[in-house]
Amino acid sequence: MRAQTDNLLLILLISLLMTACNTVTVIDERKVLNTTDLNDKDSIVLLGRRHSHQHETERDYISCVGANLSDESTAINVIPEHQFIDAMYPYFEASTAPMDISNLVELVQQPTILEKFSDYHIRYLIWIEGNTETIENTGAITCVGGPAGCFGFAMWNDEAIYEAKIWDISQLALSGKISTETQGTSYLPAIILPIPLLASVKADACDGMATQLKQFLK
Amino acid sequence: MLKLSRYLLILSIGLVTACGQSFIVETKLDIPQPVSTQLPLRMAVFYDHELREFVYTENNEDRMNWAISIGPSQIQLFDLILPAMFTTINRIEDLSNAEEQNYDAIIIPEIKDIQFALPYETRSKVHETWIKYAIHVQQPDGVEITTMNVIGYGKSPNKTSIQFLLDEKKGLLYATNQAFRDVAANIIISFQSNPDIQQWLATKPVH
């Protein structure tokens, strides 16, 4: 009987370890215009949408996608988000940024703005909207006398939904859209010590978005 | 007279702080240089005493002896953005003789409201600041062209205010600087898109 219980616990632990950290990513791409290859001088900018204070796109997600795009394999010249926003102040703040391509067309009527785009050799401006949220959590952990005396079990589901809109600056037109949807479940069993088994939902959504953007831009 | 009122203000803040726990800070401005999109106008700006010396005060159970001086940051803000908006901008100390100076218009900023929220008061556990200005634009003879009501919002970064909780001033100053940044951006954009300003620009006599 004791051996059976031990086996059951072992199976439960192994299945937890196998299923924990699993994420599912669904990617959708819609090309509106044909893209041409970026040349060595061309740059791109990734910007997060933050006009709604409740659902701001995280800065670390934008940095993550940017870092992935500018890695050695692709070597795309990505201008850091904060650097671009500061240089274009006040036209790309959360409350003033162009919401659609027609606003951008209006904006570049100002010679100083057009000059800035030209100085940075910006070919594509990519807006990313969305965020990662915990959509469900269950269970509870009780700790007595500090973290070395915790018992219980908690689990939660994270969902990352992001959409990128790619604006072609040379044509002043929407070039395409890419969306990613990632879900994952994290577990936190605690038997004396809490053992976090975390699903890398945001990181997987970042990889998925960056991979798709690479294909789109190259 | 101005010096005397400043001394009185410092003295009153001193007296307030002498009575117990206090929170006295002066905001700092750290915003980027705006992209220059100057309108070919000869403008003047008038900062009244209230704007220059503005101190937000509050004294209750939650916010004991608060005195947040934002006057100098406000002047710094307008001194930074106005030269990016107009080819000529002069600061005037007296509105009464503005008519003789051949200005196209006078800008008079007025602070209408400023509010602060602390992490324990907000759902996202961050510091937040709201600031509201009325930007009066008038002809040198005093006739109003328009008044633009402009709001700015700022908050400390998500999920980092736990650090700021250790230093109340740091989080609040960060949020206030973000609010200054936002309101300054909105002033520049509002001036370019305000229908009254557009109409005035279309009909004003060329000097």
Boltz contact constraints between the chains, C-beta under 6 A:
constraints:
  - contact:
      token1: [A, 86]
      token2: [B, 32]
      max_distance: 6.0
  - contact:
      token1: [A, 89]
      token2: [B, 32]
      max_distance: 6.0
  - contact:
      token1: [A, 89]
      token2: [B, 34]
      max_distance: 6.0
  - contact:
      token1: [A, 90]
      token2: [B, 34]
      max_distance: 6.0
  - contact:
      token1: [A, 90]
      token2: [B, 185]
      max_distance: 6.0
  - contact:
      token1: [A, 90]
      token2: [B, 188]
      max_distance: 6.0
  - contact:
      token1: [A, 93]
      token2: [B, 185]
      max_distance: 6.0
  - contact:
      token1: [A, 95]
      token2: [B, 182]
      max_distance: 6.0
  - contact:
      token1: [A, 96]
      token2: [B, 185]
      max_distance: 6.0
  - contact:
      token1: [A, 96]
      token2: [B, 189]
      max_distance: 6.0
  - contact:
      token1: [A, 110]
      token2: [B, 37]
      max_distance: 6.0
  - contact:
      token1: [A, 112]
      token2: [B, 35]
      max_distance: 6.0
  - contact:
      token1: [A, 112]
      token2: [B, 36]
      max_distance: 6.0
  - contact:
      token1: [A, 112]
      token2: [B, 37]
      max_distance: 6.0
